Amino acid sequence: MPDDASSTERESPVGKPVIRGDPTLTGEHADEAVEFDPDDPARLELAARTVRRFSENTAGADDNVYMLRGAAACAALVRGEGSYKAAAERAGGDATVSFIRKWSRVHDLPRSIRVHVAKGQIAPTAAKHIARLQGKSRMLLAWAALDHELTVRQIRAVAGRIDDVVGVEEALAAEGHSLGELTVTVDVDAYCELRRQAALNGSDPSSVVTEALHTTLDDGP
């Protein structure tokens, strides 16, 4: 099942290489994509071995596909074993409950975020902090990370401030960044019409774009 564009959670089956197996995202690595089926004993054993190796050597942190593979193995092992504790015991080595939980959450991020991880636009180590959040907050932090080119340290700091009282906007402001601010480039005709409409409406381009987007998204599938 494909991920819903508006979902804040993974929609595709656990362990399925939706991103890792897409050559448009991972290039030649797509041929090496492995599915960790939690219901297949052989695949579950492969997941356990992969998690153990992953926990003992994350030196490939710059290889986003490698990190996504490890995250997939963690999530599949948890699903197959039924708990983080059982998954850690099955994997052995340096695979702790905390380690497996953090990377399983990365695998459970929605496709819209995982795509940027695969492309190297969001570091896997940053994705771990984004994945700590729930619901819309994780989406907002991911998009802000892209818009402001936030470092892993900044993403961790913002995620750490967010709770039931402090939202993403306030947490970002503490780092000197605003939410919902990005730069876009449009063709000359669209630019001219955008400015014309804003002038006639007595508003500004941002308001025109926001209204147009709301209308388009509300009418969309």
PyMOL commands that set and color helices and strands:
alter all, ss='L'
color gray80, all
select helices_A, chain A and resi 23-32+41-56+64-81+84-91+97-107+111-118+124-130+136-148+152-161+168-173+188-201+205-219
alter helices_A, ss='H'
color red, helices_A
deselect
rebuild
show_as cartoon
